[in-house]
Amino acid sequence: MTIQVNIAKAKATLSELVALAESGEEVVLARAGKPVVTLKLVADVDPSSHRRIGAFADTGLTEEEARLFLGPDPAFDQDKPELY
């Protein structure tokens, strides 16, 4: 199925449109109702390998436990050295 979205709406919903393209949908961006570009999945990229923002949100891990998987970030954790 082809989904056509105007560019203004695409700016506000880009993440959702990319997810649709990753799932196999054809996503066409249009200007004034005329197709301009198509979002297309790169053939050699495995979308399941991408880390999502908030990947630990639904795991039930505490913030401290999740940080063990991510490792220290000196710029962000400078006031929390006790976590590491």
Backbone atoms as SQL, in Angstrom:
CREATE TABLE atoms (id INTEGER PRIMARY KEY, chain TEXT, resi INTEGER, resn TEXT, atom TEXT, x REAL, y REAL, z REAL);
INSERT INTO atoms VALUES
  (1, 'A', 1, 'MET', 'N', 0.845, -1.180, 0.000),
  (2, 'A', 1, 'MET', 'CA', 0.000, 0.000, 0.000),
  (3, 'A', 1, 'MET', 'C', 0.888, 1.240, 0.000),
  (4, 'A', 2, 'THR', 'N', 0.507, 2.249, -0.756),
  (5, 'A', 2, 'THR', 'CA', 1.256, 3.496, -0.817),
  (6, 'A', 2, 'THR', 'C', 0.595, 4.532, 0.079),
  (7, 'A', 3, 'ILE', 'N', 1.418, 5.171, 0.892),
  (8, 'A', 3, 'ILE', 'CA', 0.945, 6.235, 1.769),
  (9, 'A', 3, 'ILE', 'C', 1.549, 7.533, 1.261),
  (10, 'A', 4, 'GLN', 'N', 0.708, 8.520, 0.950),
  (11, 'A', 4, 'GLN', 'CA', 1.207, 9.816, 0.492),
  (12, 'A', 4, 'GLN', 'C', 0.934, 10.851, 1.570),
  (13, 'A', 5, 'VAL', 'N', 1.975, 11.606, 1.918),
  (14, 'A', 5, 'VAL', 'CA', 1.892, 12.594, 2.990),
  (15, 'A', 5, 'VAL', 'C', 2.495, 13.894, 2.487),
  (16, 'A', 6, 'ASN', 'N', 1.851, 15.023, 2.815),
  (17, 'A', 6, 'ASN', 'CA', 2.453, 16.288, 2.408),
  (18, 'A', 6, 'ASN', 'C', 3.679, 16.573, 3.277),
  (19, 'A', 7, 'ILE', 'N', 4.585, 17.358, 2.767),
  (20, 'A', 7, 'ILE', 'CA', 5.872, 17.586, 3.423),
  (21, 'A', 7, 'ILE', 'C', 5.702, 18.220, 4.799),
  (22, 'A', 8, 'ALA', 'N', 4.762, 19.140, 4.948),
  (23, 'A', 8, 'ALA', 'CA', 4.556, 19.775, 6.254),
  (24, 'A', 8, 'ALA', 'C', 4.171, 18.740, 7.311),
  (25, 'A', 9, 'LYS', 'N', 3.267, 17.831, 6.966),
  (26, 'A', 9, 'LYS', 'CA', 2.876, 16.784, 7.911),
  (27, 'A', 9, 'LYS', 'C', 4.032, 15.814, 8.142),
  (28, 'A', 10, 'ALA', 'N', 4.812, 15.546, 7.089),
  (29, 'A', 10, 'ALA', 'CA', 5.948, 14.630, 7.217),
  (30, 'A', 10, 'ALA', 'C', 6.968, 15.156, 8.218),
  (31, 'A', 11, 'LYS', 'N', 7.160, 16.466, 8.264),
  (32, 'A', 11, 'LYS', 'CA', 8.103, 17.048, 9.222),
  (33, 'A', 11, 'LYS', 'C', 7.679, 16.734, 10.653),
  (34, 'A', 12, 'ALA', 'N', 6.386, 16.723, 10.895),
  (35, 'A', 12, 'ALA', 'CA', 5.878, 16.487, 12.244),
  (36, 'A', 12, 'ALA', 'C', 5.803, 15.006, 12.600),
  (37, 'A', 13, 'THR', 'N', 5.792, 14.141, 11.591),
  (38, 'A', 13, 'THR', 'CA', 5.595, 12.710, 11.851),
  (39, 'A', 13, 'THR', 'C', 6.687, 11.850, 11.226),
  (40, 'A', 14, 'LEU', 'N', 7.882, 12.398, 11.085),
  (41, 'A', 14, 'LEU', 'CA', 8.950, 11.686, 10.386),
  (42, 'A', 14, 'LEU', 'C', 9.259, 10.330, 11.010),
  (43, 'A', 15, 'SER', 'N', 9.337, 10.249, 12.317),
  (44, 'A', 15, 'SER', 'CA', 9.649, 8.970, 12.969),
  (45, 'A', 15, 'SER', 'C', 8.635, 7.895, 12.602),
  (46, 'A', 16, 'GLU', 'N', 7.367, 8.255, 12.612),
  (47, 'A', 16, 'GLU', 'CA', 6.325, 7.297, 12.270),
  (48, 'A', 16, 'GLU', 'C', 6.417, 6.882, 10.802),
  (49, 'A', 17, 'LEU', 'N', 6.724, 7.841, 9.927),
  (50, 'A', 17, 'LEU', 'CA', 6.842, 7.532, 8.504),
  (51, 'A', 17, 'LEU', 'C', 8.026, 6.616, 8.229),
  (52, 'A', 18, 'VAL', 'N', 9.131, 6.848, 8.915),
  (53, 'A', 18, 'VAL', 'CA', 10.297, 5.973, 8.762),
  (54, 'A', 18, 'VAL', 'C', 9.946, 4.564, 9.230),
  (55, 'A', 19, 'ALA', 'N', 9.236, 4.458, 10.341),
  (56, 'A', 19, 'ALA', 'CA', 8.830, 3.140, 10.842),
  (57, 'A', 19, 'ALA', 'C', 7.939, 2.423, 9.824),
  (58, 'A', 20, 'LEU', 'N', 7.047, 3.162, 9.184),
  (59, 'A', 20, 'LEU', 'CA', 6.201, 2.555, 8.151),
  (60, 'A', 20, 'LEU', 'C', 7.043, 2.058, 6.984),
  (61, 'A', 21, 'ALA', 'N', 8.014, 2.866, 6.557),
  (62, 'A', 21, 'ALA', 'CA', 8.900, 2.451, 5.466),
  (63, 'A', 21, 'ALA', 'C', 9.699, 1.215, 5.866),
  (64, 'A', 22, 'GLU', 'N', 10.158, 1.170, 7.121),
  (65, 'A', 22, 'GLU', 'CA', 10.908, 0.006, 7.609),
  (66, 'A', 22, 'GLU', 'C', 10.053, -1.255, 7.603),
  (67, 'A', 23, 'SER', 'N', 8.754, -1.083, 7.805),
  (68, 'A', 23, 'SER', 'CA', 7.865, -2.246, 7.833),
  (69, 'A', 23, 'SER', 'C', 7.414, -2.678, 6.437),
  (70, 'A', 24, 'GLY', 'N', 7.894, -1.966, 5.404),
  (71, 'A', 24, 'GLY', 'CA', 7.587, -2.371, 4.039),
  (72, 'A', 24, 'GLY', 'C', 6.589, -1.501, 3.306),
  (73, 'A', 25, 'GLU', 'N', 6.014, -0.525, 3.990),
  (74, 'A', 25, 'GLU', 'CA', 5.066, 0.377, 3.329),
  (75, 'A', 25, 'GLU', 'C', 5.818, 1.323, 2.393),
  (76, 'A', 26, 'GLU', 'N', 5.190, 1.698, 1.297),
  (77, 'A', 26, 'GLU', 'CA', 5.756, 2.714, 0.413),
  (78, 'A', 26, 'GLU', 'C', 5.251, 4.064, 0.907),
  (79, 'A', 27, 'VAL', 'N', 6.167, 4.956, 1.258),
  (80, 'A', 27, 'VAL', 'CA', 5.810, 6.270, 1.780),
  (81, 'A', 27, 'VAL', 'C', 6.285, 7.322, 0.783),
  (82, 'A', 28, 'VAL', 'N', 5.342, 8.109, 0.275),
  (83, 'A', 28, 'VAL', 'CA', 5.644, 9.145, -0.707),
  (84, 'A', 28, 'VAL', 'C', 5.389, 10.501, -0.065),
  (85, 'A', 29, 'LEU', 'N', 6.370, 11.391, -0.175),
  (86, 'A', 29, 'LEU', 'CA', 6.215, 12.757, 0.316),
  (87, 'A', 29, 'LEU', 'C', 5.834, 13.634, -0.867),
  (88, 'A', 30, 'ALA', 'N', 4.810, 14.468, -0.668),
  (89, 'A', 30, 'ALA', 'CA', 4.286, 15.281, -1.757),
  (90, 'A', 30, 'ALA', 'C', 4.312, 16.761, -1.394),
  (91, 'A', 31, 'ARG', 'N', 4.428, 17.576, -2.436),
  (92, 'A', 31, 'ARG', 'CA', 4.342, 19.032, -2.283),
  (93, 'A', 31, 'ARG', 'C', 3.184, 19.487, -3.170),
  (94, 'A', 32, 'ALA', 'N', 2.226, 20.153, -2.563),
  (95, 'A', 32, 'ALA', 'CA', 1.033, 20.617, -3.281),
  (96, 'A', 32, 'ALA', 'C', 0.335, 19.459, -3.998),
  (97, 'A', 33, 'GLY', 'N', 0.328, 18.301, -3.348),
  (98, 'A', 33, 'GLY', 'CA', -0.360, 17.140, -3.892),
  (99, 'A', 33, 'GLY', 'C', 0.399, 16.366, -4.953),
  (100, 'A', 34, 'LYS', 'N', 1.611, 16.832, -5.295),
  (101, 'A', 34, 'LYS', 'CA', 2.407, 16.147, -6.320),
  (102, 'A', 34, 'LYS', 'C', 3.550, 15.389, -5.660),
  (103, 'A', 35, 'PRO', 'N', 3.697, 14.093, -5.939),
  (104, 'A', 35, 'PRO', 'CA', 4.782, 13.301, -5.350),
  (105, 'A', 35, 'PRO', 'C', 6.146, 13.908, -5.660),
  (106, 'A', 36, 'VAL', 'N', 6.992, 13.971, -4.615),
  (107, 'A', 36, 'VAL', 'CA', 8.328, 14.545, -4.765),
  (108, 'A', 36, 'VAL', 'C', 9.398, 13.497, -4.479),
  (109, 'A', 37, 'VAL', 'N', 9.286, 12.809, -3.345),
  (110, 'A', 37, 'VAL', 'CA', 10.280, 11.806, -2.963),
  (111, 'A', 37, 'VAL', 'C', 9.581, 10.605, -2.332),
  (112, 'A', 38, 'THR', 'N', 10.306, 9.499, -2.311),
  (113, 'A', 38, 'THR', 'CA', 9.823, 8.280, -1.673),
  (114, 'A', 38, 'THR', 'C', 10.790, 7.891, -0.568),
  (115, 'A', 39, 'LEU', 'N', 10.264, 7.549, 0.608),
  (116, 'A', 39, 'LEU', 'CA', 11.101, 6.994, 1.667),
  (117, 'A', 39, 'LEU', 'C', 11.293, 5.526, 1.344),
  (118, 'A', 40, 'LYS', 'N', 12.537, 5.109, 1.288),
  (119, 'A', 40, 'LYS', 'CA', 12.831, 3.742, 0.888),
  (120, 'A', 40, 'LYS', 'C', 13.854, 3.148, 1.837),
  (121, 'A', 41, 'LEU', 'N', 13.625, 1.930, 2.264),
  (122, 'A', 41, 'LEU', 'CA', 14.536, 1.232, 3.154),
  (123, 'A', 41, 'LEU', 'C', 15.812, 0.876, 2.402),
  (124, 'A', 42, 'VAL', 'N', 16.949, 1.152, 2.999),
  (125, 'A', 42, 'VAL', 'CA', 18.227, 0.774, 2.411),
  (126, 'A', 42, 'VAL', 'C', 18.325, -0.742, 2.478),
  (127, 'A', 43, 'ALA', 'N', 18.653, -1.375, 1.372),
  (128, 'A', 43, 'ALA', 'CA', 18.587, -2.829, 1.248),
  (129, 'A', 43, 'ALA', 'C', 19.465, -3.584, 2.234),
  (130, 'A', 44, 'ASP', 'N', 20.651, -3.083, 2.530),
  (131, 'A', 44, 'ASP', 'CA', 21.573, -3.848, 3.366),
  (132, 'A', 44, 'ASP', 'C', 21.507, -3.484, 4.847),
  (133, 'A', 45, 'VAL', 'N', 20.490, -2.754, 5.257),
  (134, 'A', 45, 'VAL', 'CA', 20.347, -2.374, 6.658),
  (135, 'A', 45, 'VAL', 'C', 19.265, -3.229, 7.297),
  (136, 'A', 46, 'ASP', 'N', 19.586, -3.817, 8.441),
  (137, 'A', 46, 'ASP', 'CA', 18.613, -4.602, 9.193),
  (138, 'A', 46, 'ASP', 'C', 17.965, -3.675, 10.215),
  (139, 'A', 47, 'PRO', 'N', 16.706, -3.241, 10.010),
  (140, 'A', 47, 'PRO', 'CA', 16.082, -2.290, 10.926),
  (141, 'A', 47, 'PRO', 'C', 15.946, -2.822, 12.348),
  (142, 'A', 48, 'SER', 'N', 15.933, -4.128, 12.532),
  (143, 'A', 48, 'SER', 'CA', 15.806, -4.675, 13.881),
  (144, 'A', 48, 'SER', 'C', 17.089, -4.499, 14.688),
  (145, 'A', 49, 'SER', 'N', 18.186, -4.146, 14.009),
  (146, 'A', 49, 'SER', 'CA', 19.450, -3.966, 14.725),
  (147, 'A', 49, 'SER', 'C', 19.618, -2.556, 15.275),
  (148, 'A', 50, 'HIS', 'N', 18.722, -1.646, 14.930),
  (149, 'A', 50, 'HIS', 'CA', 18.827, -0.269, 15.407),
  (150, 'A', 50, 'HIS', 'C', 18.389, -0.179, 16.863),
  (151, 'A', 51, 'ARG', 'N', 19.152, 0.552, 17.644),
  (152, 'A', 51, 'ARG', 'CA', 18.766, 0.762, 19.033),
  (153, 'A', 51, 'ARG', 'C', 17.770, 1.905, 19.088),
  (154, 'A', 52, 'ARG', 'N', 16.687, 1.695, 19.745),
  (155, 'A', 52, 'ARG', 'CA', 15.655, 2.713, 19.842),
  (156, 'A', 52, 'ARG', 'C', 15.874, 3.567, 21.075),
  (157, 'A', 53, 'ILE', 'N', 15.489, 4.825, 20.985),
  (158, 'A', 53, 'ILE', 'CA', 15.532, 5.708, 22.142),
  (159, 'A', 53, 'ILE', 'C', 14.551, 5.160, 23.164),
  (160, 'A', 54, 'GLY', 'N', 14.969, 5.098, 24.401),
  (161, 'A', 54, 'GLY', 'CA', 14.111, 4.556, 25.435),
  (162, 'A', 54, 'GLY', 'C', 14.007, 3.047, 25.372),
  (163, 'A', 55, 'ALA', 'N', 15.035, 2.405, 24.850),
  (164, 'A', 55, 'ALA', 'CA', 15.001, 0.957, 24.665),
  (165, 'A', 55, 'ALA', 'C', 14.783, 0.206, 25.970),
  (166, 'A', 56, 'PHE', 'N', 15.148, 0.794, 27.094),
  (167, 'A', 56, 'PHE', 'CA', 14.997, 0.122, 28.382),
  (168, 'A', 56, 'PHE', 'C', 13.725, 0.553, 29.116),
  (169, 'A', 57, 'ALA', 'N', 12.908, 1.376, 28.496),
  (170, 'A', 57, 'ALA', 'CA', 11.749, 1.953, 29.176),
  (171, 'A', 57, 'ALA', 'C', 10.762, 0.903, 29.674),
  (172, 'A', 58, 'ASP', 'N', 10.560, -0.153, 28.934),
  (173, 'A', 58, 'ASP', 'CA', 9.555, -1.156, 29.300),
  (174, 'A', 58, 'ASP', 'C', 10.148, -2.422, 29.897),
  (175, 'A', 59, 'THR', 'N', 11.404, -2.390, 30.309),
  (176, 'A', 59, 'THR', 'CA', 12.048, -3.602, 30.806),
  (177, 'A', 59, 'THR', 'C', 11.866, -3.816, 32.298),
  (178, 'A', 60, 'GLY', 'N', 11.461, -2.776, 33.005),
  (179, 'A', 60, 'GLY', 'CA', 11.348, -2.894, 34.454),
  (180, 'A', 60, 'GLY', 'C', 12.660, -2.650, 35.174),
  (181, 'A', 61, 'LEU', 'N', 13.707, -2.302, 34.425),
  (182, 'A', 61, 'LEU', 'CA', 15.002, -2.014, 35.047),
  (183, 'A', 61, 'LEU', 'C', 14.970, -0.641, 35.698),
  (184, 'A', 62, 'THR', 'N', 15.704, -0.513, 36.789),
  (185, 'A', 62, 'THR', 'CA', 15.870, 0.807, 37.378),
  (186, 'A', 62, 'THR', 'C', 16.834, 1.593, 36.507),
  (187, 'A', 63, 'GLU', 'N', 16.909, 2.900, 36.718),
  (188, 'A', 63, 'GLU', 'CA', 17.840, 3.726, 35.954),
  (189, 'A', 63, 'GLU', 'C', 19.269, 3.233, 36.153),
  (190, 'A', 64, 'GLU', 'N', 19.592, 2.873, 37.381),
  (191, 'A', 64, 'GLU', 'CA', 20.947, 2.401, 37.684),
  (192, 'A', 64, 'GLU', 'C', 21.256, 1.102, 36.931),
  (193, 'A', 65, 'GLU', 'N', 20.308, 0.181, 36.888),
  (194, 'A', 65, 'GLU', 'CA', 20.524, -1.079, 36.172),
  (195, 'A', 65, 'GLU', 'C', 20.677, -0.843, 34.666),
  (196, 'A', 66, 'ALA', 'N', 19.869, 0.042, 34.115),
  (197, 'A', 66, 'ALA', 'CA', 19.960, 0.338, 32.687),
  (198, 'A', 66, 'ALA', 'C', 21.309, 0.952, 32.346),
  (199, 'A', 67, 'ARG', 'N', 21.841, 1.787, 33.223),
  (200, 'A', 67, 'ARG', 'CA', 23.141, 2.421, 32.981),
  (201, 'A', 67, 'ARG', 'C', 24.267, 1.390, 32.913),
  (202, 'A', 68, 'LEU', 'N', 24.121, 0.276, 33.585),
  (203, 'A', 68, 'LEU', 'CA', 25.142, -0.768, 33.515),
  (204, 'A', 68, 'LEU', 'C', 25.277, -1.307, 32.093),
  (205, 'A', 69, 'PHE', 'N', 24.179, -1.337, 31.359),
  (206, 'A', 69, 'PHE', 'CA', 24.222, -1.790, 29.970),
  (207, 'A', 69, 'PHE', 'C', 24.818, -0.735, 29.053),
  (208, 'A', 70, 'LEU', 'N', 24.582, 0.520, 29.355),
  (209, 'A', 70, 'LEU', 'CA', 25.018, 1.601, 28.484),
  (210, 'A', 70, 'LEU', 'C', 26.433, 2.067, 28.776),
  (211, 'A', 71, 'GLY', 'N', 26.897, 1.874, 29.993),
  (212, 'A', 71, 'GLY', 'CA', 28.226, 2.344, 30.369),
  (213, 'A', 71, 'GLY', 'C', 28.191, 3.803, 30.794),
  (214, 'A', 72, 'PRO', 'N', 29.285, 4.270, 31.351),
  (215, 'A', 72, 'PRO', 'CA', 29.319, 5.641, 31.857),
  (216, 'A', 72, 'PRO', 'C', 29.354, 6.674, 30.729),
  (217, 'A', 73, 'ASP', 'N', 28.798, 7.820, 31.004),
  (218, 'A', 73, 'ASP', 'CA', 28.862, 8.970, 30.107),
  (219, 'A', 73, 'ASP', 'C', 29.383, 10.126, 30.946),
  (220, 'A', 74, 'PRO', 'N', 30.687, 10.393, 30.885),
  (221, 'A', 74, 'PRO', 'CA', 31.286, 11.403, 31.754),
  (222, 'A', 74, 'PRO', 'C', 30.610, 12.764, 31.659),
  (223, 'A', 75, 'ALA', 'N', 30.154, 13.155, 30.489),
  (224, 'A', 75, 'ALA', 'CA', 29.517, 14.460, 30.346),
  (225, 'A', 75, 'ALA', 'C', 28.173, 14.509, 31.062),
  (226, 'A', 76, 'PHE', 'N', 27.478, 13.393, 31.121),
  (227, 'A', 76, 'PHE', 'CA', 26.158, 13.359, 31.732),
  (228, 'A', 76, 'PHE', 'C', 26.213, 12.961, 33.205),
  (229, 'A', 77, 'ASP', 'N', 27.137, 12.104, 33.563),
  (230, 'A', 77, 'ASP', 'CA', 27.166, 11.522, 34.894),
  (231, 'A', 77, 'ASP', 'C', 28.241, 12.098, 35.808),
  (232, 'A', 78, 'GLN', 'N', 28.738, 13.281, 35.513),
  (233, 'A', 78, 'GLN', 'CA', 29.825, 13.822, 36.308),
  (234, 'A', 78, 'GLN', 'C', 29.450, 14.009, 37.776),
  (235, 'A', 79, 'ASP', 'N', 28.162, 14.181, 38.060),
  (236, 'A', 79, 'ASP', 'CA', 27.742, 14.366, 39.443),
  (237, 'A', 79, 'ASP', 'C', 27.308, 13.061, 40.111),
  (238, 'A', 80, 'LYS', 'N', 27.452, 11.908, 39.419),
  (239, 'A', 80, 'LYS', 'CA', 27.023, 10.624, 39.970),
  (240, 'A', 80, 'LYS', 'C', 28.121, 9.568, 39.855),
  (241, 'A', 81, 'PRO', 'N', 29.321, 9.836, 40.320),
  (242, 'A', 81, 'PRO', 'CA', 30.397, 8.845, 40.172),
  (243, 'A', 81, 'PRO', 'C', 30.140, 7.564, 40.958),
  (244, 'A', 82, 'GLU', 'N', 29.261, 7.623, 41.954),
  (245, 'A', 82, 'GLU', 'CA', 29.007, 6.439, 42.770),
  (246, 'A', 82, 'GLU', 'C', 28.296, 5.334, 41.995),
  (247, 'A', 83, 'LEU', 'N', 27.701, 5.653, 40.848),
  (248, 'A', 83, 'LEU', 'CA', 27.024, 4.631, 40.056),
  (249, 'A', 83, 'LEU', 'C', 28.004, 3.685, 39.388),
  (250, 'A', 84, 'TYR', 'N', 29.259, 4.109, 39.232),
  (251, 'A', 84, 'TYR', 'CA', 30.236, 3.296, 38.535),
  (252, 'A', 84, 'TYR', 'C', 31.367, 2.987, 39.470);
